[in-house]
Amino acid sequence: MSARPDTPLLDRVSTPEDLKQFSDAELTQIAHELRSETISAVSETGGHLGAGLGVVELTVALHAVFDTPRDKVIWDVGHQCYPHKILTGRRERIRTLRQEGGLSGFTKRSESVFDPFGAAHSSTSISAALGFAAARDLGGQCDGGLGDAIAVIGDGSISAGMAYEAMNNAGHLDKRMFVVLNDNEMSIAPPVGAMSTYLSKLYAGEPFQEFRAAAKGAVSLLPEPFREGAKRAKEMLKGMAVGGTLFEALGFSYVGPIDGHDMDQLLPVLRTLRQRATGPVLLHIITKKGKGYAPAEAARDKGHATAKFDVASGKQVKAPSNAPSYTSVFGNALVEEAARDDKICAVTAAMPDGTGLNLFAERYPSRCFDVAIAEQHGVTFSAALAAGGMKPFCTIYSTFLQRGYDQVVHDVAIQRLPVRFAIDRAGLVGADGATHAGSFDIAFMANLPGMVVMAAADEAELKHMVATAVAHDDGPIAFRYPRGEGAGVEMPEHGEVLEIGKGRMIQKGTRVALLSFGTRLEEVRKAAEALSARGITPTIADARFAKPLDQDMILGLAADHEALITIEEGAIGGFGSHVAQLLAENEVFDHGLKYRSMVLPDIFVDQASPAKMYQIAAMNAEQIEAKVLDTLGIATLDSRRA
């Protein structure tokens, strides 16, 4: 464990109100100590490091200037909220981040009154801030009261359309609120798109550097000594090709850009804005992701997400790997397929590394598209690629694909376009908790006419499903796979094209059939071993497809067994529901079949290790065994004692 940093001033801060007693110079020192404490804490827990380090000074300044929790600070995404948590009464628990029973890695309303709005997906903060401002003006009430609303949004998050929808509405309503644009030139992946270029031009030109701290558009809000210089800066910008008029056109008074690490700029500007603003204001600050910690600054992703690490060296402590990750298997399989088919292309929404498409982008850059944090656009873009004769792989985390569901329905499914959906992070994901769990995609994809839905039981099956998706041109197809390592099975040299709608038998048995969809198959095998020791040898089958179902296999299992149990890593309404519908339509239940479906529980499962989360969900081997015994009416010794 790394030595705890010396933090004499920070030790005197229990709540943001305590910051009011310090001078500006002391607030600067508190920021230095807060950065050290953040680094120390994350070194012990792992988590999102770079984003928080980039907003340390801003966090101190906001809480020192505004009156939180009456004033609502809303952190977009929430990756950067660790310093905020330290300042808002949670320092004693900061080393429980992302652990079972510990602090969330994101803002969470149930955790603190200083977290007015939960966030773990991007681009929601401006909408939320406007909602709080409107509630304030309408006489609404909430914990801590209702004062100013401050949205802190990054240059990556502001690339999403929802941010502009909110800004357009805020400009129209003309309510007093603040948006802090945290421009760190580095979202999770290197920022892409016209917005990133626009923001870069605002401060890249040498002449403008002289006016970096000047205000453009809200000159009247600044103290008198600043006004003349700001006016000159504004006139100069009018003559340049980099005019910052976009935000003003949306109805915001624009201030900046200013150095987000310079408290001598941040504090007076924030104080002035709080004192003078009447309508919506956008403050543009320039920061550096990973600021103040060399290993994070040097990392390709600026320390976006780290395992536990040694503070002195920055070296991460990772458990030895016995098998490739599902993500890397997908990435490598797609590269192999693309070498044989020049129509294959790939689309990601700001997550090339997280989805494994960084491998594809390195090999085939002209065929890989990062559309930024814009899942809706990414899905429709993929649909048109398919309509244009390409074979697009729309590669998005399950939890993020939810944001593009309308486009999946209207732009892909109704038009029967052969978009290939590679759905990463299926099922429960561990430390990121409920907000990042892939719980619902089986249900929302399998209910669409013409959609093929597959789930890989292991990494070899995933490779086969990539090949199957390449070969499938008759409408859309989706395949899901979890976060983490594979099962360690032998990998095929090439992926095989699977017959659509056909599962596979794993083991023949009697009395009960276990029909698995996805990577719970390994737990099903373990349960079967335990059951065999009791004299019950179950049949095991891997469905492979939730849609279309292997009707012959399922009806055969129902006819030959006393009981049939399905197991899936998804919510109610998914694979098991489709199987139940098939059985009902074929009047199987009239003949006495005992049918059960094991799905994720009707709760949002909080952060823990994946194994513990599946235990909470009652989907591990011992719980599958118990379900079989209960279904067959066999009392165990434990149940008899109970």
N, C-alpha and C positions, 0 to 999 in steps of 0.2 A: 504494500500500500504506500502511495506517495505521501510525503510529509504535508500536513495541512499548512496553507499559507498564513503568513502573519497579516491580520486584517484589523488593526486597532480601531479605525473609524467605522468600518462596516459592522463591527461587533456592537456598535451603539445604535444600529438601525434594526428595529423590530417591525415597523410598519412604515409606509411612505411618509406619514406625518413627521417622523423623526428627521427626515431629510431637510425639513424647513429650518432647522436650527443651525445648519452648516453654511459657511461662506462658499462662494463660487470656487475658490481654490480648494477648499476641503471636499466639495462635491467632485472635483476632478480627481482627487486622491481616492475618494470612495469608488469612482469608476475603475481605477487601476486595481483596487482591492477586489472589486466585484468580478473583474475579468479573471483574476487569479483563483478566486473561489469557484467560479464556473468551470475553469479548466480542471481544477482539482476534483470537483464533484463528478464530472463526466468521465474523468480517467478511471473512476471506480465503478461507474454504472454502465458506461457506453451511452451512446445516444447521438443527438444532433448537436454538433459543437460549433461549426463555423458560423452558422446563422446567428446564434446568440452572441458570439464574440463580436460580430459586426454591429450589434445594436446596444452594446454596453453603455456607451455615453448617452445615447438616445433614451434608454430605459431610465437612467438616473435623472436625466433632464426632465422627462415627461412627469415622473412621479414627484420631482421637486417643484415643478412649476404648477401642475394641475392638482386638483383636489380629489384624488382617487380615494375611495371607490365611488364617490358621488359623480365625478367625471369618469366617463367610461373609456378605457383604453382597450381597443380591440386589435389583437395581433393576428394578421392574416396568416393562415396555415397553422401557426403556433410553434413551428420549429425553433423559433428564436426566443421562446418565452422563459427559458431557464433563469436568466438574470432577473426577469420580472418576478418569478416565483421566490427567488432569494430575498428580494426587497419587500415582499408582501406577506411576511409572516410564515414562510414555509422553509426557511433556511435549515432548520433542524431536521427536516425530512428530505432535503434535496438529494441525499445519497441513497434514496429509495426510488429515484426516477425509473419509470418503465418496468418496475418490478412488481410482482404480485403483492397487492395491498399497499403499494407505494404511490408516489405522485405520478400523474399522467405526464407523458412527454409532450402534451399539448395543453392548451387552456381548456378548463372544464368547469362548467357552472357549479356542479355539485361539490367542487373541491374548495372554492374560495369565493367570497364576495368580490374579490379583486379580479376575478375572471367573469366578466359580465356576459360573455358570449363564447360558447365552445367553438373550436376551430381545429380541423385537421386536414380539410381540403382547402384549396386555395381560392382566392378572389371573392370571398364573401364579406370581407370586412367593411367595405364602403356601403354596401346594402344594409348591413347591421347598424353601422354608425348612423345612417340616415334614419333608420327605424327608431333608434334611441332618441335622435333629435326631434323627430315627429312626436314621439310619445311624450317627451318633455314639454313640447309646446301645447300638447293637448291635455296637460295636467296629469299624465300618467305617474305611477309610483312603482318603485322596485327597491330591492335591498340597497341601502346606501344612498338612496335618493337619485335624482336625475339632474345632471348638470350638462357639461359639454361632452361631446362624443368625438373620440379621436381614433381614426383608423390608421394602422401602420401596415402598409402594403409594399411588397418588393417589386422590383422591375420585372421579375419573372411572373409573379402573380397578376400584375396589371396587364399582362398580355392576353388574359382571358376576357371574353366578351362580357361576362357578368359585371366586371369592374366598370366597363363603359356604360352599360345599362344603368348602373347605380349612379354614376357621375352625371349622366344625362338627366336623370330624374332629380338628383340633388340640385343641379344647376337650375332646373325648372322650379323647384319648390323654394329655392333660395333660403334655406334654413342655415343657421349658424352651425357649422361643423368643421372638423379639421381632417384632412387626409395627409399623412406623412408618407411620401414616396421614398422608400429606402432603396436607393439606386446603388447596388453593389457590383454591377457589371457581371454578376455571376449567380445565376439561379442554380438549381440542382445540377443541370447540365449547362454548358456555355450557352448564354441566351441567344435566341434566334429571332429573326423576324424584323419587320419594319419598325416596331416600337422600340426594340433594343437599339437599332440604328439611330432612330430619332433622339433617344435619350443620350446616346453617346455623343452625337453632334452638339448637343447643348453645352457640353463642357470640353470637348476635344480641341476646339480651335484655340490657338495660342492667344489671340487678342482677347478672348472672353475670360481667360484665366485671371486677368487683372481684376475682373469684376465677379469673381467666383462667389463672394458672399453678398453680392448685391441682390436686390429684389427686382423682379420683373413683373409688372402687372398689378402689384399691390403696394405701390410706392407710398401711398397715403397712410398705410398701416405702420410704416417704419418710424423710429425716432427721428427728430428733425435733422441731426447731423448726417444721417444716412441718405436723406432724400435726394440731395443733388447728385450724389454719385450714382444712385440707383436710376435716376432719370437719364443720366448719360449712358449708363449701361443699356437701358431700354432702347434708347435711340440708336445705339450701335447695333443692337440685335436686330432692329428693324431693317438695317442695311445688309445684314448677313443672310445666308441661306439656311440658317439654323434657328429661325425664330421660334420661340416657345409659346406659340399661340394656340396649340391644340387644347390645352386644359382651360384656357380662357374661353375658347369657343364653346366648351361644355358648360360654362357658367361659373367656373372657379376663379378666384383670385389666386394667381400663381406667385409664389415666393421662392427664390433660389436660383440655382442650386447653392447650397452651403456645405461646408465640411462637417459631416456627421460625427467626426471624432474630435472636433474642437469645441470644448465646452464654452469657450469665450464667444463662439458664434451661436451655438445652440441655445444657451440659456437666455440671452437677451432677445433673440428673435422669437422664441416661444413665449416669453413674457409679453412682448409687444403684441403678438398675434392674439394671445388670450385677452389682453386688455382692449384691443381695438376692433377685432373682427366682428362683422355683423352677418355676413353670409358664409357660403362655403369657401374654404381656403385650402389650397394644396401647397404644402411645404416640401420642396424637393431637396433631399440630402444625399450627399455622396459618401458612401462607406466602403469598407473593405471586408469581405467575408473572411472570417478566420483571424481578424485583426488582433495583433499582439501576441500571437502564438505561432512561432515560425513553422513548425510542422504542418499546421493547418493552412497557413498562408501558402506553403509550397505544394500542398496536395492538389491534385487535378480538380477534385470537387470541393476544395477549400474546407475539408473536414466536415462535409455535409452530415454523414452518418458514420460513426466510428464504433468499434468494439472497445472494451476496456483497454487502456493504454498506459505506458510509462510516461509521466509528465516530462522527465528530463530529455528523453529521446524521441517521444512521440510514437514509439513502436507499439503497434496494437497487439493485444493478447487474444489470439483466436484459437479455438479448439481445433485439434487436428481433424482433417477431413478424410473420411473413408470412402466417399463417393462424390461424384460431381453434383453440383447444384442443378436443379431442374431448369433454372434460368439459363445457365451456361449450356446445358444440353440442347435447349431450344435454339439458342443463338448459333451454336455450331452446326446443328442440323439444318437450319435455314441457310447458312452460308454454303453448305454442301449442296443443297438443292438448287441454290441460285447459280452455282457453277455450271449446272446442267440446263438451266432454264433462264434465259435472259429476260423473261416477262415477269419474273418474281421481283417485287419491290416491298418495302417495309415502311410503316408509318408508326411513329410514337409521339406521345404528348409530353415532351420535356423529360422523358425518363429513358434515354438510350442505354445507360449503364444498368439501371434497375431492371430493364426488360431483356437485357442481353443483346440488344441491337447495336451496341457499340462495336461488336465483332463484325456485324454486317456492314456497318457504316465505314469501317476501316477498309474492308475489301471492296465494297460496291457503293462508294459515296454518292454517285449520281442516282442510285435507286433507293436511297434511304432518306426519309423525310421526317424531320422533327418539327412538328407544327406548333411547338410551345404548349403552354397550359391551356389547351383548347380542344377538349375531347369531342365536343359536338362537331366542330369543324373537321377534326381528324377523321371521324366516321364518314361524314359526307364526302370529304376529299377522297377517302378510300373507295367509296361507292362510285365516284366518277372515274377513278383510276380503273376500276373493274369494268365500267361501261365502256371505257376506252381501250379495252383489250388487254390490260395488265392483270397480274395476279397479286393483288395487294394483301399483305399480312398486317392487319390493324392490331397492333400489339399494345395492350393497355391493361393495367391492373384491374382486377374485378371491381374493386371499390370505386375506381375512377371511371370505369365504363358506365356506371350508373348515370354519370353526368351526360352521357351521350345517348341515352336510351331512346329518346324520341327519334333521333336520327337513325338508330338501328332499325326501328319499326318502319318509318316512312321512307327513308332514303335507300335502305338496303333490302329489308325483308319484303315489303310490298312490291318492289321492283325486281325481286329475285336475283339480285346482283351477287356474283360470287366473291364476296369479300370474305377473307379468312380472318377470323377473330382469334388471336392468341391471347388467352386470358390468364395472366400471371397472378400470383398471390391468391389463388383459390383456397377457400377454407379459412381456418383460424391462423393468425400470423404471429402471435406472440406479443412482444413488447410494445408494438404500436397499438394494440388493443382493438376495441370494437370499431373505431372509425376506419381502420384499414383492413378489416376482415372481409374476405370474399365470400359472403354468406348467401347472396341472393341471385347470382348469375344463372344458376341452373334453372331456377324458377322463371326468371324474366326472359331468358333466351329460349328455353324449351317450349314456352307457350306461343311462340311465333310460327305461323304456318310456313313450311318450307325450310325452316332452320334445322341444320344438323348440329347436334350437340354431343361432344365426346369429352371424356375425362380420362387422363392417363393414370394407370395404376402404379406405374414405376417409370423410371427414366427411359428404359427401352421402349415401352409403349408410347412415350412422348415422341420419340424419334419416328416411330411408325405413324403417329398422328400428324406430324408435320408433313410427311410424304403423302398421306391421305388427303390433307388439305390442299396440297399443290395439285393433286390430280382431280380434285372435285371442282367442276365448272358449272354444275347444275344448281345454282342458288348459293346462299351463304352457308358457311360452316364455321363452327366454333369448337375450340378445345381448351380445356382448363387444366392447370397444374399448380401445385402449391409453391410456397416459399421454402427455401432450405435444400438440404441434401436429398439425393435420391436414395433408393433402397439398397444400392450396391450390387445390382444385378449385372450380369454380363451384357455388354452392349453390342448390338448388331453392327456390322460394317456399314450397311445401308438401311435406311428406313423402308419398310414394306407398305404398300398401299392396302389398307384394310377394306374389307367389304362393308359398305355402308349398312348400318343397322344390324350387324352381327356381333354377338358377344363371344366369349370363349369359356369353355369348361376348364376348371382348375383341378377339381377333385370330385370323384363320384362317392356318394355316401347314401345314407338312408335317413328316414324320418323327417329331417329338417334340411332345407336348402338355404344357404346364405348367398345372397346376390349383392355383390359389392359394385359401387360406382365411384371410382377414384382411388386415392391412395390409402384409404382405410383397409385395403386388401391385406396389407401386412398384419394389421391388428386382427383381421378376420382369420388369417392363418394361425396366429397365436391362440385365438379363442378355440379354433378347431382342434388344436393339439390338446388343450385342456379338456375339451369335451370328449375327445377320443379316450383320454385316460379314465373317463367316467363310463365308457362303453357306448358313447354316442359319436358316431362318425358322420359329420354333416357333409352334404354336397356343397362345394364352393364354385361359384361362377363369377366371372368378371363381365359386367354388362357392356363396358366400353362406350355404349351409346345410350343417352337418355332420350334422344330423338333422332331417327326413328328407333323405337324399341325393337329388340329381337323377340318378336311375338312367339315364334315357334319355341325358342329356348325357354321363355318365361312360362308359357302355358304348359310346356313339358315338365318343368320343375314343379308347377302347381299340381299337375296330375299325378306325379310320382312321389310326392312327399306329403306328410301330415301338416307341415308348417313351412311357410316361406317368409324370410325376413330380408328386407333390403337395408343397405347401409350406405349413406352418402354424406359428404362434407358440405351440406347446404341446408337451407331453411325449408320449412314445410311448404308444400306446393311445387316441389321439384320432381326428381326422379321417382321417388316412392309414390307420389300422387299419380304420376302417369301410369305406373305399374298397377296401382289400385283401380284406376279407370279401365285399364285393359282387362283385369280380372273380373270386374263388375259386368262389363259389356259381354263377357263370355260366360256369365253365370257361374263362375268358378266357386264363389262363396256359397252357392246353394248346395254344394257337395261337401261342405264342412271344412274347407281349407282354413287353417289358422294363419292369418297374414298380419305381419307387423312391419312398421317402417321406422328405422332409426335415423333421425334427422337432427340438425342443430336445434337446441331448445328455443322456446319463444321468449328469449331474453337477449340483450346485448352482453356478450361475455367479456368481462374486463381483462386487462392485460395480465399475463402470466407467461410461463413457458408454454410452448405449443402443447406439450404432453399434458400439462396441468389443465390447460384450457379444454382439451378434449376429454379429460377426466370430468371436469365440470359439466361438459356437454353430454356425459354418459356415453362416450363412443370409443373407449379404449377396449382392449381385449377382454379384460375381466368383466366389463359391463356388457359386451356382446355375448359372452358366455352366459351371464346372468339372464339376459333377455331370452336366449334359447331355452334355458331351463324353465323360466317362468312361462314361456309360451307353450312348452310341452307339459306343463303342470308338474314338473319335478321339483320337489322341495329340497333345498340344500340344507346341510347341517346348520349353517348360519341362520337360514330363514326359520328352521324349526325352533332354534333357540329363541329367536325374536318372538 
